[in-house]
């Protein structure tokens, strides 16, 4: 009775689990960067609106993008 096939299957499962974990971590990181970038864009739009060089639509659009990015990150569990 050889346990080699069982051990090899266990190693394959571990490799698959590690790959999945890494992919999820990368996705969460990308979403967090998106939140930060969208937040920066929103702040910039607010500053431009305050100085009269951008309209309210730009502020609201960037705010919407920021909120959507935050929702996506939260939905991912980040």
Residue pairs with C-beta under 8 A, 6 or more apart in sequence:
27 76
28 73
28 76
28 77
28 78
31 69
31 72
31 73
31 76
31 78
32 73
32 78
34 69
34 72
34 73
35 66
35 69
35 70
35 73
37 69
38 62
38 65
38 66
38 68
38 69
38 70
39 66
39 69
41 62
41 65
41 66
42 59
42 62
42 63
42 65
42 66
44 62
45 54
45 58
45 59
45 61
45 62
45 63
46 59
48 54
48 58
49 55
49 56
49 58
49 59
